[in-house]
Amino acid sequence: MSLLKTAARTAVASSVHGRVQRRQQARWAAAHHDPAPAASSPVPAAAGPAPAAAPQDVDVMLAQLERLGRLHASGVLTDAEFTAQKARLLS
């Protein structure tokens, strides 16, 4: 039973850590964001295509996938649990 408790605690800690990390990144991005350009400055005619995902989102997703891989490799997650969590992250 202690292995299950450890796995549950690890999952909760990973989830909380991920949320805290995303919140901090959003705050840092907002703090370092340049103010809106003045009305007299020229506005670009057309922006390029929007990226599929922001780099921060990709970094967070990769970190979560790595964490899942470590949990799976250590035997904390079964194959089915690993596959389900990986599908949830990638969708």
DRENRO-385525 format. One record per residue (C-alpha): x, y, z. Coordinates in steps of 0.02 Angstrom, whole numbers, plus 50000, padded with zeros to 5 digits. Each point is the difference from the previous one (the first is absolute). Layout:
BEGIN
XYZ/...
//
This chain:
BEGIN
500005000050000/501445012050031/500504999049816/498265005849950/500075014250127/501695005149934/499364999649822/498485010450048/501075012750092/501205000949853/498565002949880/499275013750108/501695008250026/500364999449813/498315007649961/500225013950128/501775003349942/499425001449820/498625012250044/501175010750105/501305000049862/498725005349867/499325013750114/501765006650033/500434999849816/498425009749960/500415012950135/501795001849939/499425001849821/498755013350052/501315009250103/501255000249856/498725003849866/500345016449910/498635012950015/498845002349851/500775010449860/499515018349992/498655005449877/501275009449894/501104984849970/499714990549839/499014983850010/500604985349895/498844996549853/499854981250024/500674988250130/500734983349952/499094983850035/499674996750184/501084986350075/499094983850044/500505001050183/500965012650103/501774994650047/499575000450184/498554988249972/501124988049906/501315000650138/498694996450133/499284985749898/501724992549971/500405001150185/498374991350042/500334986449871/501754997350071/499274998750175/498724987249938/501394990249916/501014999550161/498484994350099/499644986549870/501814994249995/500074998950190/498434989450002/498875012550086/498875001349846/499344985049906/500034999549810/498155004349993/500185014650121/501525006549907/499104999049832/498455008650068/500985014250079/501085002249845/498455001049891/499245012950117/501575010849990/500154998949812/498195003849963/
//
